[in-house]
Amino acid sequence: MKTKEFDKAFDQGKDVTVYLDLGKASRVKQQHKRVNVDFPVWMIDSLDKEATRLGVSRQSVIKVWLAERLQQQKG
């Protein structure tokens, strides 16, 4: 499949994963390292409310917000 055909299929919302070798896929700079952070109860409550509103986990909210802030610091 040519690149233009792949892009067109992707843009049309078609499943293009059949054309990929996911066995060799990796996420660049995505190695994980576990950290522990203590938050005040009011902050946990606010994070949980936002996570429920978005339908995601508390951890997802924290990761997205931290990533957004770190991107702001770069630019």
PDB file of N, CA, C and O in Angstrom, chain B, residues numbered from 101:
ATOM      1  N   MET B 101       0.852  -1.175   0.000  1.00  0.00           N
ATOM      2  CA  MET B 101       0.000   0.000   0.000  1.00  0.00           C
ATOM      3  C   MET B 101       0.894   1.233   0.000  1.00  0.00           C
ATOM      4  O   MET B 101       1.859   1.324   0.759  1.00  0.00           O
ATOM      5  N   LYS B 102       0.559   2.152  -0.846  1.00  0.00           N
ATOM      6  CA  LYS B 102       1.333   3.390  -0.941  1.00  0.00           C
ATOM      7  C   LYS B 102       0.918   4.349   0.171  1.00  0.00           C
ATOM      8  O   LYS B 102      -0.176   4.249   0.727  1.00  0.00           O
ATOM      9  N   THR B 103       1.807   5.269   0.475  1.00  0.00           N
ATOM     10  CA  THR B 103       1.575   6.216   1.555  1.00  0.00           C
ATOM     11  C   THR B 103       0.283   7.004   1.372  1.00  0.00           C
ATOM     12  O   THR B 103      -0.479   7.180   2.322  1.00  0.00           O
ATOM     13  N   LYS B 104       0.038   7.473   0.165  1.00  0.00           N
ATOM     14  CA  LYS B 104      -1.179   8.256  -0.085  1.00  0.00           C
ATOM     15  C   LYS B 104      -2.435   7.427   0.171  1.00  0.00           C
ATOM     16  O   LYS B 104      -3.418   7.937   0.708  1.00  0.00           O
ATOM     17  N   GLU B 105      -2.403   6.157  -0.212  1.00  0.00           N
ATOM     18  CA  GLU B 105      -3.543   5.274   0.018  1.00  0.00           C
ATOM     19  C   GLU B 105      -3.752   5.039   1.513  1.00  0.00           C
ATOM     20  O   GLU B 105      -4.881   5.038   2.003  1.00  0.00           O
ATOM     21  N   PHE B 106      -2.646   4.840   2.227  1.00  0.00           N
ATOM     22  CA  PHE B 106      -2.698   4.636   3.675  1.00  0.00           C
ATOM     23  C   PHE B 106      -3.288   5.867   4.358  1.00  0.00           C
ATOM     24  O   PHE B 106      -4.180   5.754   5.198  1.00  0.00           O
ATOM     25  N   ASP B 107      -2.783   7.042   3.989  1.00  0.00           N
ATOM     26  CA  ASP B 107      -3.270   8.292   4.576  1.00  0.00           C
ATOM     27  C   ASP B 107      -4.759   8.489   4.299  1.00  0.00           C
ATOM     28  O   ASP B 107      -5.512   8.912   5.177  1.00  0.00           O
ATOM     29  N   LYS B 108      -5.173   8.182   3.081  1.00  0.00           N
ATOM     30  CA  LYS B 108      -6.576   8.351   2.712  1.00  0.00           C
ATOM     31  C   LYS B 108      -7.458   7.414   3.543  1.00  0.00           C
ATOM     32  O   LYS B 108      -8.501   7.827   4.050  1.00  0.00           O
ATOM     33  N   ALA B 109      -7.043   6.169   3.680  1.00  0.00           N
ATOM     34  CA  ALA B 109      -7.797   5.206   4.481  1.00  0.00           C
ATOM     35  C   ALA B 109      -7.885   5.665   5.934  1.00  0.00           C
ATOM     36  O   ALA B 109      -8.940   5.574   6.563  1.00  0.00           O
ATOM     37  N   PHE B 110      -6.765   6.157   6.457  1.00  0.00           N
ATOM     38  CA  PHE B 110      -6.745   6.650   7.838  1.00  0.00           C
ATOM     39  C   PHE B 110      -7.691   7.834   7.999  1.00  0.00           C
ATOM     40  O   PHE B 110      -8.477   7.882   8.946  1.00  0.00           O
ATOM     41  N   ASP B 111      -7.617   8.779   7.083  1.00  0.00           N
ATOM     42  CA  ASP B 111      -8.470   9.967   7.133  1.00  0.00           C
ATOM     43  C   ASP B 111      -9.952   9.619   7.022  1.00  0.00           C
ATOM     44  O   ASP B 111     -10.805  10.345   7.535  1.00  0.00           O
ATOM     45  N   GLN B 112     -10.254   8.519   6.358  1.00  0.00           N
ATOM     46  CA  GLN B 112     -11.645   8.078   6.220  1.00  0.00           C
ATOM     47  C   GLN B 112     -12.112   7.261   7.421  1.00  0.00           C
ATOM     48  O   GLN B 112     -13.252   6.798   7.461  1.00  0.00           O
ATOM     49  N   GLY B 113     -11.223   7.087   8.400  1.00  0.00           N
ATOM     50  CA  GLY B 113     -11.584   6.371   9.619  1.00  0.00           C
ATOM     51  C   GLY B 113     -11.530   4.857   9.491  1.00  0.00           C
ATOM     52  O   GLY B 113     -12.054   4.141  10.345  1.00  0.00           O
ATOM     53  N   LYS B 114     -10.903   4.368   8.437  1.00  0.00           N
ATOM     54  CA  LYS B 114     -10.784   2.922   8.242  1.00  0.00           C
ATOM     55  C   LYS B 114      -9.702   2.358   9.153  1.00  0.00           C
ATOM     56  O   LYS B 114      -8.785   3.071   9.559  1.00  0.00           O
ATOM     57  N   ASP B 115      -9.816   1.075   9.469  1.00  0.00           N
ATOM     58  CA  ASP B 115      -8.839   0.401  10.314  1.00  0.00           C
ATOM     59  C   ASP B 115      -7.572   0.149   9.509  1.00  0.00           C
ATOM     60  O   ASP B 115      -7.554  -0.715   8.632  1.00  0.00           O
ATOM     61  N   VAL B 116      -6.527   0.888   9.797  1.00  0.00           N
ATOM     62  CA  VAL B 116      -5.275   0.740   9.061  1.00  0.00           C
ATOM     63  C   VAL B 116      -4.268  -0.130   9.808  1.00  0.00           C
ATOM     64  O   VAL B 116      -3.159  -0.353   9.322  1.00  0.00           O
ATOM     65  N   THR B 117      -4.645  -0.620  10.980  1.00  0.00           N
ATOM     66  CA  THR B 117      -3.711  -1.423  11.765  1.00  0.00           C
ATOM     67  C   THR B 117      -3.348  -2.731  11.067  1.00  0.00           C
ATOM     68  O   THR B 117      -2.305  -3.314  11.362  1.00  0.00           O
ATOM     69  N   VAL B 118      -4.194  -3.203  10.147  1.00  0.00           N
ATOM     70  CA  VAL B 118      -3.881  -4.432   9.416  1.00  0.00           C
ATOM     71  C   VAL B 118      -2.644  -4.255   8.537  1.00  0.00           C
ATOM     72  O   VAL B 118      -2.024  -5.238   8.132  1.00  0.00           O
ATOM     73  N   TYR B 119      -2.290  -3.019   8.246  1.00  0.00           N
ATOM     74  CA  TYR B 119      -1.128  -2.726   7.403  1.00  0.00           C
ATOM     75  C   TYR B 119       0.137  -2.463   8.215  1.00  0.00           C
ATOM     76  O   TYR B 119       1.199  -2.205   7.648  1.00  0.00           O
ATOM     77  N   LEU B 120       0.025  -2.527   9.530  1.00  0.00           N
ATOM     78  CA  LEU B 120       1.152  -2.222  10.409  1.00  0.00           C
ATOM     79  C   LEU B 120       1.692  -3.480  11.068  1.00  0.00           C
ATOM     80  O   LEU B 120       0.937  -4.413  11.343  1.00  0.00           O
ATOM     81  N   ASP B 121       2.990  -3.513  11.321  1.00  0.00           N
ATOM     82  CA  ASP B 121       3.605  -4.595  12.080  1.00  0.00           C
ATOM     83  C   ASP B 121       3.720  -4.121  13.528  1.00  0.00           C
ATOM     84  O   ASP B 121       4.741  -3.567  13.934  1.00  0.00           O
ATOM     85  N   LEU B 122       2.658  -4.346  14.295  1.00  0.00           N
ATOM     86  CA  LEU B 122       2.599  -3.847  15.667  1.00  0.00           C
ATOM     87  C   LEU B 122       3.567  -4.579  16.591  1.00  0.00           C
ATOM     88  O   LEU B 122       3.851  -4.106  17.691  1.00  0.00           O
ATOM     89  N   GLY B 123       4.067  -5.715  16.156  1.00  0.00           N
ATOM     90  CA  GLY B 123       5.050  -6.447  16.947  1.00  0.00           C
ATOM     91  C   GLY B 123       6.360  -5.685  17.086  1.00  0.00           C
ATOM     92  O   GLY B 123       7.119  -5.911  18.028  1.00  0.00           O
ATOM     93  N   LYS B 124       6.620  -4.792  16.156  1.00  0.00           N
ATOM     94  CA  LYS B 124       7.849  -3.998  16.190  1.00  0.00           C
ATOM     95  C   LYS B 124       7.605  -2.569  16.654  1.00  0.00           C
ATOM     96  O   LYS B 124       8.527  -1.754  16.697  1.00  0.00           O
ATOM     97  N   ALA B 125       6.355  -2.272  17.001  1.00  0.00           N
ATOM     98  CA  ALA B 125       6.010  -0.900  17.397  1.00  0.00           C
ATOM     99  C   ALA B 125       6.578  -0.579  18.775  1.00  0.00           C
ATOM    100  O   ALA B 125       6.646  -1.436  19.655  1.00  0.00           O
ATOM    101  N   SER B 126       6.979   0.662  18.934  1.00  0.00           N
ATOM    102  CA  SER B 126       7.439   1.134  20.240  1.00  0.00           C
ATOM    103  C   SER B 126       7.082   2.605  20.371  1.00  0.00           C
ATOM    104  O   SER B 126       6.885   3.304  19.378  1.00  0.00           O
ATOM    105  N   ARG B 127       7.004   3.054  21.594  1.00  0.00           N
ATOM    106  CA  ARG B 127       6.681   4.456  21.844  1.00  0.00           C
ATOM    107  C   ARG B 127       7.957   5.169  22.261  1.00  0.00           C
ATOM    108  O   ARG B 127       8.520   4.891  23.319  1.00  0.00           O
ATOM    109  N   VAL B 128       8.399   6.074  21.436  1.00  0.00           N
ATOM    110  CA  VAL B 128       9.640   6.804  21.678  1.00  0.00           C
ATOM    111  C   VAL B 128       9.477   7.666  22.932  1.00  0.00           C
ATOM    112  O   VAL B 128       8.464   8.341  23.114  1.00  0.00           O
ATOM    113  N   LYS B 129      10.472   7.627  23.768  1.00  0.00           N
ATOM    114  CA  LYS B 129      10.498   8.391  25.025  1.00  0.00           C
ATOM    115  C   LYS B 129       9.278   8.111  25.900  1.00  0.00           C
ATOM    116  O   LYS B 129       8.791   9.003  26.595  1.00  0.00           O
ATOM    117  N   GLN B 130       8.787   6.873  25.868  1.00  0.00           N
ATOM    118  CA  GLN B 130       7.610   6.532  26.653  1.00  0.00           C
ATOM    119  C   GLN B 130       7.916   5.472  27.706  1.00  0.00           C
ATOM    120  O   GLN B 130       7.002   4.811  28.200  1.00  0.00           O
ATOM    121  N   GLN B 131       9.180   5.306  28.052  1.00  0.00           N
ATOM    122  CA  GLN B 131       9.518   4.367  29.112  1.00  0.00           C
ATOM    123  C   GLN B 131       8.909   4.894  30.405  1.00  0.00           C
ATOM    124  O   GLN B 131       8.992   6.087  30.700  1.00  0.00           O
ATOM    125  N   HIS B 132       8.306   4.012  31.160  1.00  0.00           N
ATOM    126  CA  HIS B 132       7.628   4.443  32.379  1.00  0.00           C
ATOM    127  C   HIS B 132       8.503   4.253  33.603  1.00  0.00           C
ATOM    128  O   HIS B 132       9.335   3.348  33.662  1.00  0.00           O
ATOM    129  N   LYS B 133       8.301   5.116  34.568  1.00  0.00           N
ATOM    130  CA  LYS B 133       8.963   5.015  35.860  1.00  0.00           C
ATOM    131  C   LYS B 133       7.936   5.405  36.905  1.00  0.00           C
ATOM    132  O   LYS B 133       7.348   6.484  36.838  1.00  0.00           O
ATOM    133  N   ARG B 134       7.726   4.531  37.863  1.00  0.00           N
ATOM    134  CA  ARG B 134       6.722   4.766  38.893  1.00  0.00           C
ATOM    135  C   ARG B 134       7.227   5.776  39.919  1.00  0.00           C
ATOM    136  O   ARG B 134       8.366   5.700  40.381  1.00  0.00           O
ATOM    137  N   VAL B 135       6.357   6.721  40.263  1.00  0.00           N
ATOM    138  CA  VAL B 135       6.652   7.695  41.314  1.00  0.00           C
ATOM    139  C   VAL B 135       5.453   7.761  42.266  1.00  0.00           C
ATOM    140  O   VAL B 135       4.317   7.488  41.877  1.00  0.00           O
ATOM    141  N   ASN B 136       5.721   8.115  43.477  1.00  0.00           N
ATOM    142  CA  ASN B 136       4.653   8.296  44.460  1.00  0.00           C
ATOM    143  C   ASN B 136       4.578   9.776  44.824  1.00  0.00           C
ATOM    144  O   ASN B 136       5.595  10.423  45.072  1.00  0.00           O
ATOM    145  N   VAL B 137       3.367  10.289  44.850  1.00  0.00           N
ATOM    146  CA  VAL B 137       3.156  11.687  45.185  1.00  0.00           C
ATOM    147  C   VAL B 137       2.016  11.753  46.199  1.00  0.00           C
ATOM    148  O   VAL B 137       0.976  11.120  46.018  1.00  0.00           O
ATOM    149  N   ASP B 138       2.219  12.514  47.255  1.00  0.00           N
ATOM    150  CA  ASP B 138       1.168  12.715  48.248  1.00  0.00           C
ATOM    151  C   ASP B 138       0.422  14.001  47.930  1.00  0.00           C
ATOM    152  O   ASP B 138       1.035  15.047  47.717  1.00  0.00           O
ATOM    153  N   PHE B 139      -0.916  13.917  47.899  1.00  0.00           N
ATOM    154  CA  PHE B 139      -1.768  15.066  47.646  1.00  0.00           C
ATOM    155  C   PHE B 139      -2.682  15.296  48.833  1.00  0.00           C
ATOM    156  O   PHE B 139      -3.059  14.342  49.515  1.00  0.00           O
ATOM    157  N   PRO B 140      -3.049  16.552  49.094  1.00  0.00           N
ATOM    158  CA  PRO B 140      -4.047  16.817  50.126  1.00  0.00           C
ATOM    159  C   PRO B 140      -5.402  16.244  49.682  1.00  0.00           C
ATOM    160  O   PRO B 140      -5.662  16.109  48.487  1.00  0.00           O
ATOM    161  N   VAL B 141      -6.251  15.912  50.648  1.00  0.00           N
ATOM    162  CA  VAL B 141      -7.539  15.289  50.369  1.00  0.00           C
ATOM    163  C   VAL B 141      -8.389  16.155  49.443  1.00  0.00           C
ATOM    164  O   VAL B 141      -9.055  15.624  48.555  1.00  0.00           O
ATOM    165  N   TRP B 142      -8.381  17.474  49.629  1.00  0.00           N
ATOM    166  CA  TRP B 142      -9.208  18.328  48.784  1.00  0.00           C
ATOM    167  C   TRP B 142      -8.802  18.227  47.320  1.00  0.00           C
ATOM    168  O   TRP B 142      -9.639  18.333  46.424  1.00  0.00           O
ATOM    169  N   MET B 143      -7.494  18.019  47.083  1.00  0.00           N
ATOM    170  CA  MET B 143      -6.996  17.912  45.725  1.00  0.00           C
ATOM    171  C   MET B 143      -7.428  16.579  45.106  1.00  0.00           C
ATOM    172  O   MET B 143      -7.815  16.529  43.939  1.00  0.00           O
ATOM    173  N   ILE B 144      -7.360  15.517  45.883  1.00  0.00           N
ATOM    174  CA  ILE B 144      -7.811  14.205  45.413  1.00  0.00           C
ATOM    175  C   ILE B 144      -9.295  14.260  45.067  1.00  0.00           C
ATOM    176  O   ILE B 144      -9.723  13.733  44.040  1.00  0.00           O
ATOM    177  N   ASP B 145     -10.073  14.902  45.932  1.00  0.00           N
ATOM    178  CA  ASP B 145     -11.520  15.024  45.674  1.00  0.00           C
ATOM    179  C   ASP B 145     -11.774  15.766  44.360  1.00  0.00           C
ATOM    180  O   ASP B 145     -12.625  15.362  43.568  1.00  0.00           O
ATOM    181  N   SER B 146     -11.037  16.843  44.137  1.00  0.00           N
ATOM    182  CA  SER B 146     -11.204  17.607  42.900  1.00  0.00           C
ATOM    183  C   SER B 146     -10.768  16.799  41.683  1.00  0.00           C
ATOM    184  O   SER B 146     -11.427  16.836  40.643  1.00  0.00           O
ATOM    185  N   LEU B 147      -9.670  16.076  41.808  1.00  0.00           N
ATOM    186  CA  LEU B 147      -9.213  15.223  40.712  1.00  0.00           C
ATOM    187  C   LEU B 147     -10.234  14.137  40.395  1.00  0.00           C
ATOM    188  O   LEU B 147     -10.497  13.843  39.229  1.00  0.00           O
ATOM    189  N   ASP B 148     -10.807  13.543  41.442  1.00  0.00           N
ATOM    190  CA  ASP B 148     -11.801  12.493  41.232  1.00  0.00           C
ATOM    191  C   ASP B 148     -13.062  13.027  40.568  1.00  0.00           C
ATOM    192  O   ASP B 148     -13.645  12.350  39.721  1.00  0.00           O
ATOM    193  N   LYS B 149     -13.487  14.213  40.932  1.00  0.00           N
ATOM    194  CA  LYS B 149     -14.658  14.818  40.296  1.00  0.00           C
ATOM    195  C   LYS B 149     -14.399  15.063  38.818  1.00  0.00           C
ATOM    196  O   LYS B 149     -15.257  14.788  37.979  1.00  0.00           O
ATOM    197  N   GLU B 150     -13.219  15.579  38.499  1.00  0.00           N
ATOM    198  CA  GLU B 150     -12.876  15.839  37.102  1.00  0.00           C
ATOM    199  C   GLU B 150     -12.756  14.528  36.329  1.00  0.00           C
ATOM    200  O   GLU B 150     -13.210  14.435  35.189  1.00  0.00           O
ATOM    201  N   ALA B 151     -12.153  13.527  36.938  1.00  0.00           N
ATOM    202  CA  ALA B 151     -12.016  12.227  36.276  1.00  0.00           C
ATOM    203  C   ALA B 151     -13.390  11.620  35.994  1.00  0.00           C
ATOM    204  O   ALA B 151     -13.615  11.069  34.916  1.00  0.00           O
ATOM    205  N   THR B 152     -14.294  11.717  36.940  1.00  0.00           N
ATOM    206  CA  THR B 152     -15.652  11.210  36.740  1.00  0.00           C
ATOM    207  C   THR B 152     -16.350  11.976  35.631  1.00  0.00           C
ATOM    208  O   THR B 152     -17.017  11.378  34.786  1.00  0.00           O
ATOM    209  N   ARG B 153     -16.203  13.275  35.628  1.00  0.00           N
ATOM    210  CA  ARG B 153     -16.832  14.110  34.593  1.00  0.00           C
ATOM    211  C   ARG B 153     -16.346  13.714  33.207  1.00  0.00           C
ATOM    212  O   ARG B 153     -17.127  13.669  32.257  1.00  0.00           O
ATOM    213  N   LEU B 154     -15.040  13.426  33.096  1.00  0.00           N
ATOM    214  CA  LEU B 154     -14.448  13.073  31.805  1.00  0.00           C
ATOM    215  C   LEU B 154     -14.586  11.586  31.465  1.00  0.00           C
ATOM    216  O   LEU B 154     -14.402  11.182  30.317  1.00  0.00           O
ATOM    217  N   GLY B 155     -14.909  10.786  32.475  1.00  0.00           N
ATOM    218  CA  GLY B 155     -15.028   9.351  32.260  1.00  0.00           C
ATOM    219  C   GLY B 155     -13.692   8.654  32.118  1.00  0.00           C
ATOM    220  O   GLY B 155     -13.560   7.682  31.375  1.00  0.00           O
ATOM    221  N   VAL B 156     -12.701   9.161  32.839  1.00  0.00           N
ATOM    222  CA  VAL B 156     -11.358   8.580  32.796  1.00  0.00           C
ATOM    223  C   VAL B 156     -10.867   8.368  34.226  1.00  0.00           C
ATOM    224  O   VAL B 156     -11.560   8.708  35.185  1.00  0.00           O
ATOM    225  N   SER B 157      -9.685   7.812  34.357  1.00  0.00           N
ATOM    226  CA  SER B 157      -9.121   7.582  35.686  1.00  0.00           C
ATOM    227  C   SER B 157      -8.469   8.849  36.241  1.00  0.00           C
ATOM    228  O   SER B 157      -8.134   9.773  35.500  1.00  0.00           O
ATOM    229  N   ARG B 158      -8.302   8.867  37.540  1.00  0.00           N
ATOM    230  CA  ARG B 158      -7.589   9.975  38.194  1.00  0.00           C
ATOM    231  C   ARG B 158      -6.184  10.098  37.621  1.00  0.00           C
ATOM    232  O   ARG B 158      -5.703  11.204  37.371  1.00  0.00           O
ATOM    233  N   GLN B 159      -5.532   8.966  37.415  1.00  0.00           N
ATOM    234  CA  GLN B 159      -4.171   8.966  36.885  1.00  0.00           C
ATOM    235  C   GLN B 159      -4.128   9.619  35.506  1.00  0.00           C
ATOM    236  O   GLN B 159      -3.189  10.352  35.195  1.00  0.00           O
ATOM    237  N   SER B 160      -5.136   9.357  34.684  1.00  0.00           N
ATOM    238  CA  SER B 160      -5.182   9.966  33.352  1.00  0.00           C
ATOM    239  C   SER B 160      -5.280  11.476  33.432  1.00  0.00           C
ATOM    240  O   SER B 160      -4.611  12.186  32.681  1.00  0.00           O
ATOM    241  N   VAL B 161      -6.111  11.969  34.337  1.00  0.00           N
ATOM    242  CA  VAL B 161      -6.248  13.420  34.514  1.00  0.00           C
ATOM    243  C   VAL B 161      -4.908  14.024  34.919  1.00  0.00           C
ATOM    244  O   VAL B 161      -4.482  15.038  34.366  1.00  0.00           O
ATOM    245  N   ILE B 162      -4.261  13.405  35.871  1.00  0.00           N
ATOM    246  CA  ILE B 162      -2.971  13.918  36.353  1.00  0.00           C
ATOM    247  C   ILE B 162      -1.946  13.934  35.218  1.00  0.00           C
ATOM    248  O   ILE B 162      -1.235  14.922  35.035  1.00  0.00           O
ATOM    249  N   LYS B 163      -1.872  12.843  34.461  1.00  0.00           N
ATOM    250  CA  LYS B 163      -0.895  12.770  33.374  1.00  0.00           C
ATOM    251  C   LYS B 163      -1.152  13.831  32.309  1.00  0.00           C
ATOM    252  O   LYS B 163      -0.222  14.496  31.853  1.00  0.00           O
ATOM    253  N   VAL B 164      -2.409  13.988  31.915  1.00  0.00           N
ATOM    254  CA  VAL B 164      -2.738  14.969  30.873  1.00  0.00           C
ATOM    255  C   VAL B 164      -2.429  16.374  31.361  1.00  0.00           C
ATOM    256  O   VAL B 164      -1.821  17.162  30.636  1.00  0.00           O
ATOM    257  N   TRP B 165      -2.837  16.695  32.570  1.00  0.00           N
ATOM    258  CA  TRP B 165      -2.593  18.042  33.085  1.00  0.00           C
ATOM    259  C   TRP B 165      -1.107  18.329  33.231  1.00  0.00           C
ATOM    260  O   TRP B 165      -0.659  19.428  32.905  1.00  0.00           O
ATOM    261  N   LEU B 166      -0.342  17.369  33.712  1.00  0.00           N
ATOM    262  CA  LEU B 166       1.102  17.568  33.827  1.00  0.00           C
ATOM    263  C   LEU B 166       1.745  17.724  32.447  1.00  0.00           C
ATOM    264  O   LEU B 166       2.612  18.579  32.259  1.00  0.00           O
ATOM    265  N   ALA B 167       1.326  16.908  31.493  1.00  0.00           N
ATOM    266  CA  ALA B 167       1.872  17.008  30.139  1.00  0.00           C
ATOM    267  C   ALA B 167       1.557  18.370  29.531  1.00  0.00           C
ATOM    268  O   ALA B 167       2.413  18.977  28.886  1.00  0.00           O
ATOM    269  N   GLU B 168       0.322  18.855  29.735  1.00  0.00           N
ATOM    270  CA  GLU B 168      -0.041  20.173  29.217  1.00  0.00           C
ATOM    271  C   GLU B 168       0.836  21.266  29.825  1.00  0.00           C
ATOM    272  O   GLU B 168       1.309  22.160  29.124  1.00  0.00           O
ATOM    273  N   ARG B 169       1.040  21.182  31.104  1.00  0.00           N
ATOM    274  CA  ARG B 169       1.856  22.189  31.792  1.00  0.00           C
ATOM    275  C   ARG B 169       3.305  22.149  31.326  1.00  0.00           C
ATOM    276  O   ARG B 169       3.930  23.190  31.124  1.00  0.00           O
ATOM    277  N   LEU B 170       3.833  20.944  31.159  1.00  0.00           N
ATOM    278  CA  LEU B 170       5.204  20.804  30.694  1.00  0.00           C
ATOM    279  C   LEU B 170       5.369  21.327  29.267  1.00  0.00           C
ATOM    280  O   LEU B 170       6.403  21.906  28.935  1.00  0.00           O
ATOM    281  N   GLN B 171       4.355  21.127  28.422  1.00  0.00           N
ATOM    282  CA  GLN B 171       4.392  21.664  27.061  1.00  0.00           C
ATOM    283  C   GLN B 171       4.378  23.185  27.084  1.00  0.00           C
ATOM    284  O   GLN B 171       5.073  23.828  26.297  1.00  0.00           O
ATOM    285  N   GLN B 172       3.584  23.765  27.987  1.00  0.00           N
ATOM    286  CA  GLN B 172       3.538  25.227  28.130  1.00  0.00           C
ATOM    287  C   GLN B 172       4.909  25.769  28.519  1.00  0.00           C
ATOM    288  O   GLN B 172       5.328  26.816  28.026  1.00  0.00           O
ATOM    289  N   GLN B 173       5.593  25.071  29.387  1.00  0.00           N
ATOM    290  CA  GLN B 173       6.915  25.505  29.856  1.00  0.00           C
ATOM    291  C   GLN B 173       7.922  25.508  28.717  1.00  0.00           C
ATOM    292  O   GLN B 173       8.818  26.351  28.680  1.00  0.00           O
ATOM    293  N   LYS B 174       7.777  24.563  27.783  1.00  0.00           N
ATOM    294  CA  LYS B 174       8.686  24.495  26.624  1.00  0.00           C
ATOM    295  C   LYS B 174       8.515  25.684  25.705  1.00  0.00           C
ATOM    296  O   LYS B 174       9.488  26.259  25.219  1.00  0.00           O
ATOM    297  N   GLY B 175       7.239  26.051  25.468  1.00  0.00           N
ATOM    298  CA  GLY B 175       6.955  27.071  24.456  1.00  0.00           C
ATOM    299  C   GLY B 175       6.973  28.409  25.033  1.00  0.00           C
ATOM    300  O   GLY B 175       6.754  29.390  24.322  1.00  0.00           O
TER     301      GLY B 175
END
